């Protein structure tokens, strides 16, 4: 059995003729991202229909629990209600991340296995971080911060600033992609072991059983609980936490 890690498929190319930007590709990552957005949108509509003040439904109770959890996550890590404006952003990032990570369970390629997805999120967070720093200390103060504690440190401070979005994107992408690679390697190894083991049975029975990846049933599902469910949830939580901490620290000056 062969195993390979391929990039996102390109389904269609729109030739724009725009210099530098080039053509616009409809990729597998883009299509699955649209599916993820549709799932989240439909789920929000489903949970928020017919909201009541009293005698709330189980559906509304779930919606309120999710909203309360988002409020608690931001407020417990920022020390109050000052950064409540972060709640919609953090909730959107967490929901998009966790659905993108777990959608591989239904056989679709996770958008977060493509670095461009996490890079887009990290750039959005980086722009907000920069805006908060400028708002807190002024534009000149922001530029002056690169020269502290001494001017010779300016190149290193600039690199440190640029490393923030790079580290956020690569951390999330690396963990999700490594899980996909390990799952694939385990499936391939168990299929080869199954073929070798049952191929020892003489006759037609051995020929039939050696072509069925029997050992691939069971163990990969157990390992998938960690590499798909646990890692997917943890990376969504970590990216959200980093977003809160970086932006809150930047706003404090």
N, C-alpha and C positions, 0 to 999 in steps of 0.2 A: 504494500500500500504506500502510495506517495503522499507526502505532506508538504505543503508550501503555504507561505504567508503572502497573500496578494493584496495589493492596494484596492482602493474603492473603484468599482467598475464605472465606466463612462457610458451612459445610456444614449445620450444625444448631445450634439455640439451645435450651438448657435453661433454662426460666424458674424461677428459684430463689425469687423474691419477697423476697430478702434486701436490706434497705436499704443504700445506699452501694455494696456490692459489685456489685449488679445481676445480670443474667443471665450464664450460662456458655455461651460460644460455642465450638463445635467448629470450629476454623478449619483452613485448609490448612496453616498453619505447625505447628499442634498434631499433625495427622495425620502429616505428613512427619517431625516430631520423633520420633513413636512408631516410625516405620519405621527411622529412624536408630538409635534405642535397640535395636530388634530386631536390626538388622544387627550392631551391636557386640557384643551379647550372644551371638548365634549364632557370631560369629567367635571370641569368647573361649572358648566351649564347644568349638568345633572344634579350636582350637590347644592346648587344655589337657587333652584326653582321653588317657588311658593314658600318663601321664608315667612315664618310666623314669630310673633313676640311671645306667645304662650302656646303650650301644648305642641312643642316642636316635634318634628318627625325624627326618626333615626338617621335619615340622610342629612338633615340639617345639623343634628348633633355631631356627626362625623365632620361636617364642614366647619363647625365652630371649634371642634377639637384641633383641627389642622391649623386654623387661624390663630388659636391661642398658643399652640406649640411654636409657631413662627414668631409671635410676639415675645414669648419667653426666651427663645433662642437669642434674639437680638438684644433684648433688654438685660438678660443675665450676663451677657458678655460686654455690654457697654455701660452698665451701671445706672440705668434709668431709661427715661423716655426721650432723651435728647436725640437719639438716632432712630426714632421710629420711621423716619422717611426711608430707612434702609430695608424695612420689612418687605415691601413688594419686590424689590430687586433680589434680595436673598431668597425669598420664596420662589421666585421665577427661576433663579439659577439652580436651586436645590431640586425643584420639580423636574426641570428639563434634564438635569444631570442624572437623576435617579431613573427616570423613564428611559433615557438614552442608554444608560448602562444595562438595564434589565431587559431591554427589548430583544437582546440577543437570545433570550430564553425561548422565543417563538421562531427562531431560525433566521431572523434578520440581522444584518451586520450592524453592530452598534455604531452610531455616529461618533461616539467618543473614542473609537478605535482609529479615528482620523485626527491627526494633530491640528488640522485647520479649525475643527470645532472648538477645542479648548483654547486655541489661540484667539479666536474671536471673543470668547468670554473673557479671557485675560486682558485683552486690549480694552474692552469696555470698562473693566474694573480699574485698569491702569489710568484711563482717562479721568475717571471719577476721583481716584487717589490724587492725581495731579491737580485737578480742579479744587479739591479740598485743601491741599497744601497752599495753593495760590490764594484761596479765600482766607485762610487762617493767617498767613504771614505776608500777603501781598506778592506781586510778581517779582519785585526786586529782592524781597526776603527769600522767595523760593530759589532764585538764582544764587543768592549769597549762601544758602544752605549747602550748596555743593562745595564751597570753599572752606568749610569747617572740618576739623579744628584749625587746619592750616591750609594755605592755598595749594600746596603741593599735592594735597589729597584729592583735588578736583577730579582728575581722571578716574580714580577709584570710586569716588562717590557717584559719578555718572554711571559707571558700570554697575554699581550696586543698585542704583535706581532702575536701570533697564533689566536687571536680573529678576526683579519682582514678577513681571508678567511671564517671563520665560520659565521661571521655576514653577509658577502656578500651573501653566499649561503642560509642561513636560511631566510634572509629578502625576497629574490626573491621567494623561495620555499613556504614560509608561505603565502604570498599574493596570489599566484596562487592557492594553494590548498584551501585556505579559500574561494576564489571565487567559486571554483567547489563545495565545501560543501554547501555554501549558496544557490547556484543555485539548487542543488539537494533537499535541504530542502524545498525551495519554491515550486518546482514542486510537491513534495510529499504532502505538506500541502494543496495546491490548489486542488490536486486530491481528497484528503479526504473531503475537504469542498464541492467540486462539487458533490461527491457521496452522502454526507449527505443532501445537499440542494435539489438536484433533486430527491432524494429518497423520499422526502415528497409528491411528485406528486403521486396520487393513480393510480393503474392499471399498464398495460403493458408499457405505455409510461414512467412512473416513473422508472420502472425496467430497461428499455433500456437506458434512459438518465443518470441514476445514475452510469452506468458502463462506461460512456464516460467522460474523464477528461476535460470537457468544460472550466472550469475556468483556466485550465493550458495554455490556448491559449491567447496570448496577453501580459499579465503582465510580465511573465518571459522573454519574448523577450525584453521588455523595460528595465528591470533590467539587462539583459545580455549586453546591451550597456555599462553599467558601469563596471560590474564585469568581462566581457570578453574583450571588446574592450578597454575601458579606462584603466583598471588595467593592462591589457596585454601590452599596449603601454608604460604606465608609468613605469612599472617594467623593461622593456627593456631599457628605457632611463636612469633610475636610476642606473642600473648595469653598463651601459656604462660610465656614468658620474663618478661613483666611481672608475672604472678602470682607467680613465684618471687622476683623482685627486691623487689617491694613487701612481700610477707609476710616475707621474710628480713630486710629493713631494719627493719620494724616490730618483729620479735622481738628484734633486737639493741638496741632502745631508742634 
